[in-house]
Structures are given as structure tokens and as C-alpha cells.
Amino acid sequence: GHNLSYMTPDKLTVIKHNTVDFIGLNYYARALVQPYTTGETTLIVNNKGKAGKGTSKTIIKGWFEQVADPNTKKTEWDTEIYPQGLYEGILNAWQKYHLPIYITENGIGVSEDVTVEQVDDRYRIEFMKEHIEAILKAKEEGADVRGYYAWSTFDLYSWKNGCEKRYGLVAIDFKNHLKRKPKASYYWYKDFISKH
């Protein structure tokens, strides 16, 4: 026989009185869903960037389907840019758990030409500014947010898009001996950190 362990009231009490020290939130975008209307279960992820823009589709038959807000900006990979979602997520986590919060991942993935001397990634700077402002707004409303980690310091391998989608503050030229070149966002963030 197997020795099965069940969740008993005494174990729930132990869990209740021994929580974690902080909550780490990863945030990139929100996902909007509505009740299922029609169609078979479908999961289409845009892995082609600009060439596949608007092709993403999620349907779980009999349960729900994902919908897009036509009034928000989206990346070439169909990822919505919505800093308000980070603000709301922080406040929801704070109101539910009252634990310190760290934003453990936040960033934007785009196609970039890294053969240039410096990638002019103003879109990444704008993305980071807007999301940091959302964090500060949540802090002003009482949430205990203690850290922000940009995703990512360097361009890296993306599980969905290989090395085609770029997340880093530092460009990595994978075809030229992994040459590293800080992007405009690197210098902006370095300056931002030193001032704040």
C-alpha cells in the first residue's frame, strides 16, 4: 500500500502561520478572456513576429476564449503593452497577502538588428518607464514593493522564439562571436538607477 498524506486542519494551521518572506511577480502583459462561444480548442502562438502579427488565438472549448483589446498597443508578437495590469496585479497581491513584493521579471521582446553600433530601443525605455511608474503608483497606495528586475540584462534564448526575439538591455550578436553591445536602454537604466 501507499502512505497517502492528506491536508488536515493541523497542517493548514502550520501553513497559515509559516508564510513566505516575499512574493515575486513576473509581469509582461494581461490576458483578456470571455466565455466560450464557438470553435475547437485552439492554441496558436505568434512565433513569427511581424510576419505573424494578429495570428495568436486561444480557445478552450466549452470554457473560455482569449480576446484582444483593440484600443491598446501590442508588440509585433501580439503581446499587449498594458502597464495598468502591473499596477492592478501589485495591489491585488498586496491586499490579499500583505507581504513584500518584488517584480522579478518585466520587459519587452522585439526583433532588433544587433549589427548596428548601438540599438536605439526607445520603445524599451518607454516600456520600462511606464511600468516603473505603475509600480510607484502602487507603492503610493500602500503596497510594499521592494525591487524591480528588468528582463533581461542580456539578449537570451527565448523558449518560444529562440534568439529572434530580443529582451536585453545589452545586445548579443549570436552570429559574431557573441559580441556584446549596450543598447540605449542600458545607458538610460544605468542613469535612472543612479538618480533614483
Residue pairs with C-beta under 8 A, 6 or more apart in sequence:
19 97
19 99
20 99
21 99
21 100
22 99
22 100
22 101
22 102
22 146
23 93
23 97
23 99
23 100
23 101
23 102
24 101
24 102
24 103
24 104
25 86
25 89
25 90
25 93
25 101
25 102
25 103
25 104
26 103
26 104
26 105
26 106
26 151
27 85
27 86
27 89
27 103
27 105
27 106
27 131
28 79
28 105
28 106
28 107
28 108
28 151
29 79
29 80
29 81
29 82
29 85
30 80
30 82
30 85
31 66
32 66
32 67
32 68
32 69
33 64
33 65
33 66
33 67
34 64
34 65
34 67
35 64
35 65
36 59
36 60
36 61
36 62
36 63
36 64
36 65
37 65
39 59
39 61
39 65
40 59
40 61
41 59
41 60
41 61
42 57
42 58
42 59
43 57
43 58
43 59
44 55
44 56
44 57
44 58
45 56
45 160
46 52
46 53
46 54
46 55
46 56
46 77
46 78
47 160
47 161
48 55
49 76
49 77
49 110
49 111
49 161
49 164
49 165
50 76
50 111
52 77
52 78
53 74
53 76
53 77
53 78
54 78
55 78
56 66
56 78
57 66
58 65
58 66
59 65
59 66
68 74
68 78
68 80
69 80
69 82
72 80
72 81
72 82
73 80
73 81
74 80
74 81
75 81
75 108
75 109
75 110
76 110
76 111
77 109
77 110
77 161
77 165
79 108
79 109
81 108
81 127
81 130
83 130
83 131
83 133
83 134
84 134
86 103
86 106
86 131
86 134
86 135
86 138
87 134
87 135
87 137
87 138
90 101
90 103
90 134
90 135
90 138
90 143
90 145
91 138
91 141
91 143
93 99
93 101
93 143
94 101
94 138
94 142
94 143
94 144
98 144
99 144
100 144
100 145
100 146
101 143
101 144
101 145
101 146
102 145
102 146
102 147
102 148
102 149
103 131
103 135
103 145
103 147
103 148
103 149
104 149
105 149
105 151
106 128
106 131
106 148
106 149
106 150
106 151
107 124
107 127
107 128
107 150
107 151
107 152
107 167
108 123
108 124
108 127
108 167
109 158
109 161
109 165
109 166
109 167
110 121
110 123
110 124
110 165
110 166
111 164
111 165
111 166
112 119
112 121
112 166
112 171
112 183
113 119
114 155
114 166
114 171
114 172
114 173
114 181
115 173
115 176
117 181
118 181
118 182
118 183
118 184
119 166
119 171
119 181
119 183
119 184
120 183
120 184
121 183
121 184
121 185
122 184
124 169
124 183
124 184
124 185
125 184
125 185
125 188
125 189
128 150
128 185
128 188
128 189
132 148
132 192
135 145
135 148
138 145
139 145
150 169
150 189
151 167
152 167
152 168
152 169
153 168
153 169
153 170
154 168
154 169
154 170
154 172
154 180
155 163
155 166
155 167
155 168
155 170
155 171
155 172
155 174
156 163
156 167
156 168
156 172
157 163
158 164
158 165
158 167
163 172
163 174
168 183
169 182
169 183
169 185
169 186
169 189
170 180
170 181
170 182
170 183
170 186
171 180
171 181
171 182
171 183
172 178
172 179
172 180
173 179
173 180
173 181
